[in-house]
Amino acid sequence: MRSVRIVTFALAAALAVPLATSTATAKPSADHEAAPHSNAKFDRLRWAAPEGFFIGSAAAGGGHHLEQDYPDPFTFDKKYRKILGQQFNSVSAENQMKWEFIHPERDQYRFEEADAIVEFAQRNRQAVRGHTLLWHSQNPDWLEEGDFTKEELRAILKDHIDTVVGRYAGKIQQWDVANEIFNDQAELRTEENIWIRELGPEIVADAFRWAHEADPEAKLFLNDYNVEGINAKSDAYYELAQELLEQGVPLHGFGAQGHLSTRYGFPGDLQQNLQRFADLGLETAITEIDVRMDLPASGKPTKEQLRQQADYYQQALSACLAVNDCNSFTIWGFTDKYSWVPVFFEGEGSATVMTERFVRKPAFFALQSTLKEARTR
C-alpha cells in the first residue's frame, strides 16, 4: 500500500469553543437542547421534529465558496455556526468531503475541515451525513488527468473509501456512496464518470461493499437530483436498487436531493416515489433541498414567491414524513448568505429558509409547523 500523508492546518480559534458540552457519538435524539419546559423549545426546528426524525442543513464551505468574496463560512461566521447548531440535529458537509477538497493529491488527504464539522456535530449532538464517495464531478486534476491502469484506479478508489469512511467510522450515520451516476436521459454516466468509464458499472457495487467494510454501522445511500418524482431517471435507480439488493450489496437507502425551482410544478408524486423505495426495504431521505426562484429586478422575492416557496418546502417535508423510514430531511444551506444557487443559476436565488441576515422566511415557519404537527400525531 502506498504511504499516505495527511495534511492538516490550524482552524480558527473560534471553532475550539463548543456550543454544547456533550461529545457523545451515538445517534442523537431529537430532544436534547433545552430544558423540557423551555419557552424556546419549539422555536428550533430540531425540537419541533418528531422523535427520531432528523432535520438537517449542509455546512457551508469548501468548493465554490473558496472563490467567493467572504471567508470560509463554517470557520469564520460565529452567528452562522450558532444557528446551525441550534436549529438542526443533522449536518452534511456541503463540499468539505468531496474528492477535490479532502483528497487534493494522490498521497495527500486534507481532513481539517471535515474533522471540524464532525467535531461540531458531536458537541451539538447532531447526526452527520457523509457526502460523497463516488461521483463524476469535483474530482481533483491528478485523478481525472492521471494515466492510471484499471488496477491502479481500483486501488485508488478503495484506498480513498477505506481511509475516509474508516476515519469517521461510528461518527457518520449516512453516506452518499454513489452520487449522480445517471444522467438526465436515465443512462449511466459511462463517459463523465471516471470510475464507471474505466472500471465498468460493477464498480458501484464494489464501492458499497468497501464502504460497508470500513464502517459496518453506517447507512449507505444512492443519491441524485431530478429523481423526486416517478420518471425515467428514478425508474433507473429503482431497477438498480433491486439489482444491488438481489446481489446482496449493502445498499441501505435512496436519497432524492430536492433541488427544486418555482419555475416548475412541485413533483406531486414524491411520496409515492419514496414509498416504492421504502417497499424494497430501503431508508429514504430528502438530502439537499432548496427551492430557487426567478428574482425581480429588485433582487428581492415578492410575497407571492415566498408563499409558493414555503408551499414547496412544506409539501416535500410532508411527503417524507408520510413514508416509513424517510427519517432525514436536509436543506442544502439554511441562509441565502452562503447559498450555491446564485453562483450556478443566473437570475435565480433566495432558495433557502433564511435571508442573508438570517431573518426567517415563510418557508422556515412552514417547516416548523409541519414538524410540530407530525410530532403531536
KEKE-3310 file (N, C-alpha, C; in steps of 0.2 Angstrom, whole numbers, plus 5000, padded with zeros to 4 digits):
npx = (5004:5002:5011:5003:5001:4994:4986:4985:4979:4979:4964:4952:4952:4940:4933:4936:4928:4915:4898:4890:4891:4892:4900:4896:4895:4885:4870:4860:4846:4831:4827:4835:4841:4837:4830:4816:4805:4807:4804:4808:4808:4800:4804:4815:4819:4824:4819:4806:4804:4798:4802:4817:4817:4827:4831:4840:4855:4866:4883:4891:4905:4921:4924:4915:4913:4926:4930:4922:4919:4921:4926:4929:4913:4909:4920:4923:4911:4903:4889:4882:4887:4882:4868:4867:4870:4860:4847:4847:4847:4855:4869:4877:4892:4894:4904:4916:4919:4921:4930:4939:4942:4945:4955:4967:4979:4987:4994:4990:4979:4966:4960:4956:4945:4934:4935:4932:4919:4913:4917:4911:4897:4897:4899:4887:4877:4873:4868:4877:4879:4888:4896:4903:4906:4908:4908:4905:4909:4919:4931:4949:4962:4973:4968:4958:4966:4976:4987:4982:4982:4969:4969:4976:4968:4957:4962:4965:4952:4947:4956:4954:4940:4942:4950:4944:4930:4933:4940:4930:4922:4908:4905:4899:4883:4876:4880:4882:4885:4886:4884:4874:4875:4868:4863:4853:4845:4843:4853:4868:4882:4893:4903:4906:4909:4923:4925:4915:4917:4930:4931:4919:4901:4900:4908:4901:4894:4905:4910:4900:4902:4915:4914:4905:4913:4922:4915:4904:4892:4887:4874:4871:4869:4861:4861:4854:4849:4833:4825:4814:4801:4791:4799:4809:4822:4822:4816:4826:4835:4827:4827:4841:4843:4835:4843:4855:4852:4847:4859:4865:4872:4877:4867:4858:4849:4840:4842:4834:4838:4832:4833:4824:4813:4803:4800:4795:4782:4778:4784:4772:4771:4780:4779:4774:4784:4795:4790:4789:4803:4805:4797:4805:4813:4822:4829:4824:4827:4827:4839:4846:4838:4833:4824:4823:4820:4815:4821:4814:4818:4822:4829:4824:4812:4795:4780:4771:4779:4787:4777:4774:4786:4787:4776:4781:4792:4785:4777:4786:4792:4781:4778:4790:4788:4777:4781:4787:4802:4808:4817:4825:4829:4836:4841:4849:4859:4855:4854:4853:4864:4875:4872:4873:4866:4864:4877:4877:4865:4860:4851:4842:4838:4837:4834:4834:4829:4831:4835:4849:4853:4849:4836:4820:4811:4794:4795:4803:4795:4784:4791:4793:4780:4775:4783:4780:4766:4767:4774:4765:4756)
npy = (4994:5011:5024:5037:5054:5064:5080:5093:5109:5124:5128:5141:5149:5151:5139:5131:5133:5126:5124:5116:5104:5090:5076:5065:5051:5043:5039:5053:5060:5068:5076:5086:5099:5109:5113:5103:5112:5123:5139:5141:5130:5124:5134:5130:5121:5108:5104:5104:5093:5077:5063:5054:5059:5068:5083:5093:5102:5108:5111:5125:5129:5126:5120:5129:5140:5144:5153:5164:5181:5181:5175:5158:5151:5141:5141:5154:5162:5166:5168:5161:5148:5146:5146:5135:5125:5127:5125:5113:5095:5087:5087:5090:5089:5102:5103:5099:5086:5081:5074:5083:5091:5085:5075:5081:5078:5063:5056:5062:5068:5079:5083:5093:5102:5094:5086:5096:5099:5086:5086:5097:5093:5082:5089:5096:5086:5080:5071:5065:5067:5059:5065:5065:5048:5042:5050:5060:5072:5087:5081:5079:5086:5078:5065:5065:5068:5059:5045:5031:5013:5001:4993:5001:5012:5006:5002:5015:5020:5011:5013:5027:5026:5017:5025:5037:5034:5025:5033:5041:5031:5026:5039:5045:5044:5042:5039:5046:5036:5032:5045:5054:5045:5042:5051:5064:5058:5046:5037:5028:5036:5034:5040:5053:5049:5044:5032:5023:5023:5019:5007:5000:4997:4989:4993:5001:4993:4988:4999:5001:4989:4991:5003:4998:4988:4997:5004:4996:5000:5012:5019:5017:5025:5028:5043:5057:5070:5077:5066:5066:5064:5051:5045:5043:5043:5041:5028:5021:5021:5014:5001:4998:4998:4987:4977:4978:4974:4961:4955:4955:4967:4979:4990:5003:5014:5027:5042:5057:5072:5085:5098:5111:5121:5136:5138:5127:5115:5107:5091:5081:5067:5063:5057:5045:5040:5039:5030:5018:5014:5013:5001:4992:4989:4999:5014:5031:5047:5065:5075:5086:5098:5113:5128:5137:5153:5164:5180:5196:5212:5220:5211:5205:5193:5192:5193:5183:5175:5170:5164:5153:5146:5142:5133:5123:5118:5114:5104:5095:5091:5085:5074:5066:5064:5056:5044:5028:5026:5037:5047:5058:5074:5086:5102:5111:5121:5134:5148:5162:5169:5161:5153:5141:5143:5156:5156:5147:5147:5159:5174:5168:5164:5166:5154:5147:5145:5156:5173:5183:5190:5181:5182:5174:5166:5163:5150:5144:5144:5136:5124:5122:5122:5111:5100:5101:5098:5084:5079:5079:5069)
npz = (5000:4996:5004:5014:5016:5028:5027:5038:5044:5054:5062:5064:5080:5085:5083:5093:5103:5111:5107:5114:5127:5126:5120:5114:5103:5099:5090:5089:5099:5095:5105:5115:5117:5126:5142:5147:5149:5142:5135:5123:5116:5105:5096:5089:5075:5076:5089:5087:5078:5076:5087:5083:5070:5058:5055:5044:5039:5026:5029:5026:5015:5008:4991:4979:4987:4991:4981:4983:4989:5003:5019:5023:5027:5038:5046:5050:5053:5066:5070:5060:5063:5076:5074:5065:5074:5084:5077:5070:5069:5062:5051:5035:5025:5014:5004:5009:5010:4998:4984:4978:4988:5000:4996:4989:4983:4976:4986:4998:5010:5016:5030:5039:5038:5037:5048:5058:5056:5059:5073:5078:5076:5085:5097:5097:5097:5085:5071:5057:5039:5027:5012:4997:4990:4977:4962:4948:4947:4953:4956:4959:4949:4948:4948:4937:4926:4927:4922:4923:4926:4925:4937:4945:4947:4953:4965:4970:4972:4981:4992:4995:5000:5010:5018:5021:5025:5035:5044:5050:5055:5065:5068:5057:5051:5039:5022:5007:4995:4981:4969:4959:4947:4936:4920:4914:4905:4910:4909:4912:4918:4908:4901:4908:4921:4929:4936:4932:4918:4916:4924:4923:4926:4937:4947:4956:4964:4971:4978:4987:4995:5000:5007:5017:5023:5029:5038:5046:5052:5047:5036:5019:5004:4988:4978:4970:4959:4952:4954:4961:4958:4950:4937:4921:4926:4940:4939:4934:4944:4953:4947:4948:4961:4965:4958:4965:4978:4976:4973:4985:4989:5001:5001:5008:5007:4998:4991:4987:4980:4979:4973:4969:4959:4957:4945:4940:4942:4958:4962:4962:4965:4974:4987:4983:4975:4984:4993:4985:4985:4999:5000:4995:5006:5009:5017:5015:5010:5010:5003:5000:4999:4992:4986:4973:4965:4951:4952:4955:4947:4958:4966:4977:4983:4979:4990:4986:4979:4990:4997:4988:4988:5001:5002:4993:5001:5012:5006:5002:5014:5021:5012:5014:5028:5028:5024:5029:5037:5030:5037:5037:5033:5024:5022:5009:5014:5025:5024:5013:5012:5010:5000:4986:4975:4967:4962:4952:4945:4935:4939:4947:4964:4982:4989:5000:5018:5026:5026:5019:5031:5041:5044:5046:5034:5027:5023:5032:5044:5038:5038:5052:5057:5051:5056:5070:5069:5065:5076:5086:5082)
capx = (5000:5006:5011:4999:5002:4988:4988:4981:4980:4976:4957:4951:4952:4933:4930:4938:4923:4909:4891:4887:4897:4892:4905:4893:4895:4879:4864:4857:4839:4829:4826:4841:4845:4835:4826:4810:4799:4810:4799:4811:4808:4798:4807:4820:4817:4826:4815:4799:4804:4796:4807:4820:4817:4832:4831:4847:4857:4873:4888:4894:4912:4924:4921:4914:4914:4933:4930:4918:4922:4920:4930:4925:4908:4909:4926:4923:4905:4900:4882:4880:4888:4877:4861:4867:4870:4854:4841:4847:4850:4859:4873:4881:4897:4892:4909:4922:4921:4921:4936:4944:4944:4948:4960:4969:4984:4986:4996:4988:4972:4965:4954:4955:4938:4929:4936:4929:4912:4911:4918:4905:4891:4897:4897:4880:4873:4870:4870:4881:4878:4894:4895:4901:4912:4909:4905:4909:4911:4923:4937:4955:4965:4978:4964:4955:4971:4981:4987:4982:4979:4962:4971:4978:4962:4953:4966:4964:4946:4947:4960:4950:4935:4944:4953:4939:4925:4936:4942:4924:4918:4905:4903:4894:4877:4874:4885:4880:4891:4886:4881:4873:4878:4864:4862:4846:4842:4842:4858:4874:4887:4899:4909:4908:4911:4929:4925:4911:4920:4936:4931:4913:4896:4901:4912:4896:4893:4911:4911:4896:4905:4921:4911:4902:4918:4926:4910:4898:4886:4884:4869:4874:4864:4862:4859:4854:4844:4828:4823:4809:4795:4792:4801:4814:4828:4820:4815:4833:4838:4823:4829:4847:4842:4833:4848:4860:4849:4847:4866:4867:4876:4875:4863:4853:4845:4839:4841:4832:4841:4827:4834:4818:4813:4796:4798:4791:4777:4780:4783:4766:4771:4786:4778:4773:4791:4799:4786:4791:4810:4804:4794:4811:4816:4827:4828:4824:4829:4827:4846:4849:4833:4832:4818:4825:4815:4817:4820:4813:4824:4825:4833:4820:4806:4788:4776:4768:4785:4789:4772:4775:4792:4785:4772:4786:4796:4780:4775:4792:4793:4775:4779:4795:4786:4772:4784:4791:4809:4810:4818:4831:4827:4842:4841:4856:4861:4849:4854:4854:4871:4880:4868:4876:4861:4866:4883:4876:4859:4860:4845:4838:4841:4833:4832:4834:4824:4833:4838:4856:4854:4847:4829:4817:4806:4789:4797:4805:4789:4781:4794:4792:4773:4774:4786:4776:4760:4769:4777:4759:4751)
capy = (5000:5017:5028:5042:5059:5068:5087:5097:5116:5126:5131:5147:5148:5151:5133:5127:5134:5122:5126:5111:5101:5083:5073:5058:5049:5039:5043:5058:5060:5075:5080:5087:5105:5114:5110:5101:5117:5129:5143:5141:5123:5123:5139:5127:5115:5101:5102:5103:5087:5070:5059:5050:5062:5072:5089:5095:5108:5107:5115:5129:5130:5122:5120:5136:5145:5146:5158:5170:5187:5181:5169:5151:5152:5137:5143:5161:5166:5163:5168:5156:5142:5146:5144:5129:5121:5127:5124:5107:5090:5084:5091:5087:5093:5104:5102:5098:5079:5079:5072:5088:5095:5080:5071:5085:5074:5056:5054:5068:5069:5086:5082:5098:5105:5088:5085:5101:5098:5081:5088:5102:5089:5079:5094:5098:5080:5080:5066:5068:5063:5060:5067:5059:5044:5040:5055:5061:5079:5089:5077:5083:5085:5072:5059:5065:5068:5054:5040:5025:5007:4999:4990:5007:5016:5002:5003:5022:5021:5008:5017:5033:5024:5014:5030:5042:5031:5022:5039:5043:5026:5027:5046:5047:5039:5040:5041:5046:5032:5034:5051:5056:5041:5043:5057:5066:5054:5040:5032:5028:5041:5030:5045:5058:5046:5041:5026:5019:5023:5015:5001:4997:4998:4984:4997:5004:4988:4987:5005:5000:4984:4994:5007:4994:4985:5002:5006:4992:5003:5017:5018:5018:5028:5031:5050:5060:5076:5076:5059:5067:5061:5044:5047:5038:5043:5037:5021:5018:5020:5008:4995:4997:4996:4980:4973:4978:4971:4954:4953:4956:4973:4983:4996:5004:5020:5031:5050:5062:5078:5090:5105:5112:5128:5138:5138:5121:5112:5103:5084:5078:5060:5062:5052:5038:5038:5037:5024:5012:5013:5010:4995:4987:4989:5004:5020:5036:5054:5071:5075:5093:5103:5121:5130:5143:5157:5170:5186:5203:5217:5222:5206:5203:5190:5195:5189:5178:5170:5167:5159:5147:5143:5139:5128:5118:5116:5110:5098:5090:5088:5081:5068:5062:5062:5051:5037:5025:5026:5043:5050:5063:5080:5091:5108:5112:5128:5137:5155:5165:5172:5157:5148:5140:5144:5162:5155:5142:5148:5166:5177:5164:5164:5166:5147:5144:5147:5162:5178:5184:5192:5176:5183:5168:5167:5159:5143:5141:5143:5131:5118:5122:5120:5104:5096:5101:5094:5077:5077:5078:5064)
capz = (5000:4996:5010:5013:5020:5029:5028:5042:5045:5060:5061:5068:5087:5087:5082:5099:5109:5109:5108:5119:5131:5125:5115:5113:5096:5097:5086:5094:5100:5093:5111:5120:5118:5131:5147:5145:5149:5140:5131:5116:5114:5098:5091:5085:5071:5079:5094:5084:5075:5079:5089:5078:5064:5058:5051:5044:5034:5024:5032:5020:5015:5003:4984:4976:4992:4991:4976:4984:4992:5010:5022:5024:5032:5044:5050:5052:5054:5073:5070:5056:5066:5081:5071:5063:5080:5087:5073:5066:5073:5057:5046:5029:5023:5008:4999:5013:5010:4991:4982:4976:4994:5005:4993:4984:4979:4977:4993:5002:5012:5019:5034:5044:5038:5038:5056:5062:5055:5063:5080:5079:5076:5091:5103:5097:5097:5078:5066:5051:5033:5023:5005:4993:4988:4970:4959:4941:4947:4959:4957:4958:4942:4947:4947:4931:4921:4928:4917:4928:4924:4929:4943:4950:4948:4958:4971:4972:4975:4988:4997:4997:5004:5017:5023:5023:5029:5041:5048:5053:5057:5071:5068:5052:5051:5032:5017:4999:4992:4973:4968:4952:4942:4930:4918:4914:4900:4913:4906:4917:4915:4906:4899:4913:4927:4928:4939:4928:4912:4916:4928:4922:4931:4943:4952:4960:4970:4975:4982:4993:4999:5003:5012:5022:5027:5033:5044:5046:5055:5043:5031:5013:5000:4982:4979:4964:4958:4947:4955:4966:4956:4946:4930:4919:4930:4946:4937:4933:4951:4956:4944:4950:4968:4965:4956:4970:4984:4974:4973:4992:4991:5007:5000:5014:5007:4992:4993:4982:4983:4980:4971:4966:4957:4957:4938:4938:4947:4963:4960:4967:4966:4978:4992:4980:4973:4990:4996:4982:4988:5005:5000:4994:5012:5010:5020:5010:5013:5006:5005:4998:4997:4991:4982:4970:4961:4947:4956:4951:4946:4965:4969:4982:4981:4981:4995:4982:4978:4996:4999:4984:4990:5008:5000:4991:5006:5016:5003:5002:5021:5022:5009:5018:5035:5027:5022:5034:5036:5027:5043:5036:5028:5024:5017:5006:5016:5028:5023:5007:5013:5008:4995:4980:4969:4963:4958:4947:4941:4935:4939:4952:4971:4988:4988:5007:5023:5029:5021:5021:5038:5045:5045:5044:5029:5027:5022:5039:5048:5036:5040:5059:5059:5049:5061:5076:5068:5065:5082:5090:5080)
cpx = (5004:5006:5007:5001:4996:4990:4983:4983:4977:4969:4957:4950:4944:4930:4931:4933:4917:4903:4887:4892:4897:4897:4902:4893:4889:4874:4860:4849:4837:4828:4832:4843:4843:4831:4819:4804:4802:4805:4802:4811:4806:4800:4812:4817:4818:4822:4808:4799:4802:4802:4810:4820:4823:4831:4838:4849:4864:4877:4892:4901:4915:4922:4921:4914:4921:4934:4926:4922:4921:4924:4926:4920:4908:4914:4925:4917:4902:4893:4879:4881:4883:4870:4861:4867:4863:4848:4841:4850:4854:4863:4876:4886:4895:4898:4915:4924:4921:4928:4941:4947:4948:4954:4963:4975:4984:4988:4995:4981:4972:4959:4952:4948:4933:4929:4932:4922:4909:4912:4912:4899:4891:4896:4890:4875:4869:4872:4873:4880:4885:4892:4901:4907:4914:4905:4909:4911:4915:4928:4943:4958:4970:4974:4961:4960:4976:4981:4988:4979:4973:4964:4973:4972:4957:4956:4965:4958:4945:4950:4957:4944:4937:4947:4948:4933:4928:4938:4936:4919:4915:4903:4899:4889:4875:4879:4881:4886:4891:4881:4880:4876:4874:4863:4855:4842:4842:4847:4864:4879:4893:4905:4911:4911:4917:4929:4921:4914:4926:4936:4924:4908:4897:4905:4907:4895:4899:4912:4906:4899:4911:4919:4908:4908:4922:4921:4904:4891:4883:4879:4871:4869:4866:4859:4859:4848:4839:4826:4817:4803:4797:4793:4806:4820:4827:4819:4821:4836:4834:4825:4836:4847:4840:4839:4854:4858:4849:4854:4869:4872:4873:4872:4858:4848:4845:4838:4839:4834:4836:4829:4829:4818:4805:4795:4794:4787:4780:4779:4778:4767:4777:4785:4777:4780:4795:4796:4789:4798:4809:4801:4799:4815:4822:4824:4827:4825:4828:4834:4849:4844:4834:4827:4820:4820:4819:4816:4819:4819:4827:4829:4830:4814:4800:4785:4773:4774:4787:4784:4772:4781:4790:4781:4776:4789:4791:4778:4780:4793:4787:4776:4784:4792:4780:4774:4788:4798:4812:4811:4824:4829:4832:4841:4849:4858:4854:4848:4856:4861:4876:4877:4872:4872:4863:4872:4882:4870:4858:4853:4840:4842:4836:4830:4832:4829:4825:4836:4846:4858:4850:4839:4825:4811:4800:4790:4800:4799:4784:4784:4793:4785:4772:4777:4782:4770:4762:4771:4771:4755:4752)
cpy = (5006:5021:5035:5048:5063:5075:5090:5104:5118:5130:5137:5145:5147:5144:5129:5128:5131:5125:5122:5107:5094:5081:5066:5057:5045:5043:5047:5058:5067:5079:5081:5094:5109:5110:5109:5107:5123:5133:5143:5134:5122:5129:5136:5121:5108:5099:5101:5096:5081:5067:5054:5053:5067:5077:5093:5100:5106:5113:5119:5129:5125:5123:5127:5141:5148:5152:5164:5175:5187:5175:5163:5152:5148:5139:5149:5165:5163:5163:5162:5149:5141:5143:5137:5124:5121:5124:5116:5101:5085:5089:5087:5092:5095:5102:5099:5090:5076:5078:5078:5092:5091:5076:5075:5082:5067:5053:5059:5068:5076:5085:5087:5100:5100:5086:5090:5101:5092:5082:5092:5098:5085:5083:5096:5092:5080:5074:5069:5064:5065:5061:5069:5055:5043:5045:5057:5069:5081:5084:5081:5081:5079:5066:5059:5065:5063:5048:5033:5019:5006:4997:4996:5011:5013:5003:5010:5023:5018:5011:5023:5031:5021:5020:5035:5039:5028:5028:5041:5038:5027:5034:5049:5042:5037:5043:5041:5042:5033:5040:5053:5052:5040:5050:5059:5062:5047:5035:5033:5033:5037:5034:5049:5055:5042:5033:5021:5018:5018:5008:4997:4998:4994:4988:5000:5000:4988:4993:5004:4995:4987:4998:5003:4991:4991:5005:5002:4995:5009:5015:5021:5020:5029:5038:5053:5066:5074:5069:5060:5063:5054:5046:5042:5038:5039:5030:5018:5016:5014:5002:4993:4995:4989:4975:4972:4974:4963:4951:4953:4962:4977:4990:4997:5010:5023:5038:5054:5069:5084:5097:5107:5120:5130:5139:5132:5119:5108:5096:5081:5071:5059:5057:5045:5036:5035:5031:5018:5010:5010:5003:4990:4986:4994:5010:5025:5042:5059:5074:5082:5098:5110:5122:5137:5146:5162:5176:5192:5207:5220:5217:5203:5199:5193:5191:5183:5172:5166:5162:5153:5143:5139:5133:5122:5114:5111:5104:5093:5087:5083:5074:5064:5060:5056:5044:5034:5025:5032:5047:5055:5068:5085:5096:5110:5120:5131:5145:5157:5168:5168:5152:5147:5142:5150:5161:5151:5143:5156:5169:5173:5165:5164:5159:5144:5147:5153:5167:5179:5187:5187:5177:5177:5170:5162:5152:5140:5140:5137:5124:5117:5119:5113:5099:5096:5097:5086:5075:5075:5073:5058)
cpz = (5000:5002:5009:5018:5022:5031:5033:5043:5051:5059:5065:5075:5089:5087:5089:5104:5107:5111:5113:5122:5129:5120:5113:5105:5094:5093:5091:5094:5097:5099:5115:5121:5124:5136:5145:5145:5147:5135:5124:5113:5107:5093:5087:5081:5074:5085:5092:5081:5079:5082:5084:5071:5064:5053:5050:5039:5032:5028:5027:5021:5010:4996:4982:4981:4993:4986:4977:4988:5000:5013:5022:5029:5038:5049:5054:5054:5060:5073:5066:5060:5072:5079:5069:5069:5083:5084:5071:5070:5068:5053:5041:5027:5016:5002:5003:5013:5003:4989:4981:4982:4999:5003:4988:4980:4980:4984:4998:5004:5016:5024:5039:5044:5039:5045:5060:5061:5059:5071:5082:5080:5083:5097:5103:5096:5091:5075:5060:5045:5029:5015:5001:4991:4981:4966:4952:4942:4953:4961:4956:4951:4942:4946:4939:4925:4922:4923:4921:4924:4928:4936:4948:4952:4953:4965:4974:4975:4981:4993:5000:5002:5010:5021:5025:5027:5035:5046:5053:5055:5064:5072:5063:5051:5044:5028:5010:4996:4984:4972:4961:4946:4936:4927:4917:4909:4903:4911:4911:4913:4913:4903:4904:4919:4926:4930:4934:4921:4912:4920:4927:4928:4937:4949:4958:4966:4974:4980:4988:4998:5003:5009:5018:5027:5031:5039:5043:5048:5051:5038:5025:5008:4993:4982:4972:4964:4952:4948:4960:4964:4952:4939:4927:4923:4937:4945:4937:4940:4955:4954:4947:4957:4969:4963:4962:4976:4982:4974:4981:4994:4996:5005:5005:5012:5000:4994:4987:4985:4984:4979:4967:4964:4956:4949:4936:4943:4952:4961:4965:4968:4970:4983:4989:4978:4979:4993:4992:4984:4995:5005:4998:5001:5013:5014:5014:5014:5008:5008:5004:4996:4997:4986:4979:4966:4956:4951:4952:4951:4953:4968:4975:4980:4983:4987:4992:4981:4984:4998:4995:4986:4997:5006:4997:4996:5011:5013:5003:5009:5022:5019:5012:5024:5034:5025:5028:5033:5032:5034:5043:5031:5029:5019:5015:5007:5019:5026:5016:5006:5010:5003:4989:4974:4965:4959:4952:4943:4941:4935:4944:4959:4976:4989:4995:5012:5027:5024:5023:5028:5043:5047:5042:5039:5030:5027:5028:5043:5045:5038:5048:5060:5057:5053:5067:5075:5068:5072:5087:5088:5084)
residu = (MET:ARG:SER:VAL:ARG:ILE:VAL:THR:PHE:ALA:LEU:ALA:ALA:ALA:LEU:ALA:VAL:PRO:LEU:ALA:THR:SER:THR:ALA:THR:ALA:LYS:PRO:SER:ALA:ASP:HIS:GLU:ALA:ALA:PRO:HIS:SER:ASN:ALA:LYS:PHE:ASP:ARG:LEU:ARG:TRP:ALA:ALA:PRO:GLU:GLY:PHE:PHE:ILE:GLY:SER:ALA:ALA:ALA:GLY:GLY:GLY:HIS:HIS:LEU:GLU:GLN:ASP:TYR:PRO:ASP:PRO:PHE:THR:PHE:ASP:LYS:LYS:TYR:ARG:LYS:ILE:LEU:GLY:GLN:GLN:PHE:ASN:SER:VAL:SER:ALA:GLU:ASN:GLN:MET:LYS:TRP:GLU:PHE:ILE:HIS:PRO:GLU:ARG:ASP:GLN:TYR:ARG:PHE:GLU:GLU:ALA:ASP:ALA:ILE:VAL:GLU:PHE:ALA:GLN:ARG:ASN:ARG:GLN:ALA:VAL:ARG:GLY:HIS:THR:LEU:LEU:TRP:HIS:SER:GLN:ASN:PRO:ASP:TRP:LEU:GLU:GLU:GLY:ASP:PHE:THR:LYS:GLU:GLU:LEU:ARG:ALA:ILE:LEU:LYS:ASP:HIS:ILE:ASP:THR:VAL:VAL:GLY:ARG:TYR:ALA:GLY:LYS:ILE:GLN:GLN:TRP:ASP:VAL:ALA:ASN:GLU:ILE:PHE:ASN:ASP:GLN:ALA:GLU:LEU:ARG:THR:GLU:GLU:ASN:ILE:TRP:ILE:ARG:GLU:LEU:GLY:PRO:GLU:ILE:VAL:ALA:ASP:ALA:PHE:ARG:TRP:ALA:HIS:GLU:ALA:ASP:PRO:GLU:ALA:LYS:LEU:PHE:LEU:ASN:ASP:TYR:ASN:VAL:GLU:GLY:ILE:ASN:ALA:LYS:SER:ASP:ALA:TYR:TYR:GLU:LEU:ALA:GLN:GLU:LEU:LEU:GLU:GLN:GLY:VAL:PRO:LEU:HIS:GLY:PHE:GLY:ALA:GLN:GLY:HIS:LEU:SER:THR:ARG:TYR:GLY:PHE:PRO:GLY:ASP:LEU:GLN:GLN:ASN:LEU:GLN:ARG:PHE:ALA:ASP:LEU:GLY:LEU:GLU:THR:ALA:ILE:THR:GLU:ILE:ASP:VAL:ARG:MET:ASP:LEU:PRO:ALA:SER:GLY:LYS:PRO:THR:LYS:GLU:GLN:LEU:ARG:GLN:GLN:ALA:ASP:TYR:TYR:GLN:GLN:ALA:LEU:SER:ALA:CYS:LEU:ALA:VAL:ASN:ASP:CYS:ASN:SER:PHE:THR:ILE:TRP:GLY:PHE:THR:ASP:LYS:TYR:SER:TRP:VAL:PRO:VAL:PHE:PHE:GLU:GLY:GLU:GLY:SER:ALA:THR:VAL:MET:THR:GLU:ARG:PHE:VAL:ARG:LYS:PRO:ALA:PHE:PHE:ALA:LEU:GLN:SER:THR:LEU:LYS:GLU:ALA:ARG:THR:ARG)
# end
